[in-house]
Amino acid sequence: MKVRIPTPLYSYTEGRREVDAEGATLGALLADLDRRHPGIRFRMIDEQDVIRRHIRIFVNRQQVYDLATPLDSSDEVQILQALSGG
């Protein structure tokens, strides 16, 4: 399925804004994404296996919070990264 990548993570995807990945769950999709683009998962998921505070993940335009969220091959996944600082 297609995964849209936020600009701050383009360095992991060779500058591509949309990449392919597979998985029956969000967690499996992110593991496959990391296999294809090493290091990207750690930028989105913390050591407790939770989506980082500044990351938002949407499946078919609905925000998801759980890595166990089931996915279908026709789903659209978009990852957003919030800006912070002051």
C-alpha positions in Angstrom: 0.0 0.0 0.0 1.0 3.6 -0.4 2.4 5.5 2.6 2.8 9.3 2.5 5.9 10.4 4.3 6.3 13.8 6.0 9.0 16.2 4.8 11.3 15.8 7.9 11.6 12.0 7.1 12.4 12.3 3.4 16.1 11.6 4.2 15.1 8.1 5.0 13.2 7.6 1.8 15.7 9.1 -0.6 13.6 12.2 -0.9 10.4 10.4 -1.9 7.1 11.7 -0.4 5.3 8.4 -1.1 6.6 4.9 -0.7 5.2 1.4 -0.7 5.0 -0.9 2.4 3.0 -3.9 3.4 1.4 -5.2 6.7 -1.8 -6.6 8.1 -1.5 -4.1 11.0 -0.1 -0.6 11.5 2.8 -2.1 13.5 3.6 -4.6 10.7 3.4 -1.9 8.1 5.9 0.3 10.1 8.2 -2.7 10.5 8.1 -3.3 6.7 8.7 0.4 6.2 11.7 0.2 8.4 13.0 -2.8 6.6 12.8 -0.9 3.3 14.0 2.4 4.8 16.3 1.6 7.8 15.9 3.9 10.8 12.6 5.5 9.9 10.5 3.6 12.4 12.5 4.9 15.4 11.6 8.4 14.4 7.9 7.5 14.7 7.7 4.9 17.5 9.4 5.2 20.9 11.1 2.6 23.0 7.8 1.6 24.6 6.4 0.7 21.2 4.0 3.8 21.2 3.6 6.4 18.5 5.7 9.4 19.5 3.9 12.6 20.7 4.8 14.6 17.6 3.7 12.0 15.1 0.2 11.6 13.7 -0.7 8.6 11.6 -3.9 8.5 9.5 -5.5 5.5 7.8 -8.1 6.6 5.3 -8.1 10.1 6.8 -8.9 8.8 10.3 -6.2 9.2 13.0 -5.1 6.0 14.5 -3.3 5.5 17.9 -2.7 1.8 18.1 -0.1 -0.2 16.3 -2.5 -3.2 16.4 -4.9 -1.3 14.0 -5.7 -3.7 11.2 -5.0 -2.6 7.6 -6.3 -3.6 4.2 -4.1 -3.5 1.1 -6.4 -0.7 -0.3 -5.9 1.6 2.7 -4.2 4.9 2.4 -1.7 5.7 5.2 -0.4 9.2 5.9 2.2 10.1 8.4 2.4 13.6 9.7 5.0 15.2 11.9 4.1 18.1 14.1 6.5 21.0 14.4 7.5 22.1 17.9 9.8 24.5 19.5 9.7 28.2 20.0 
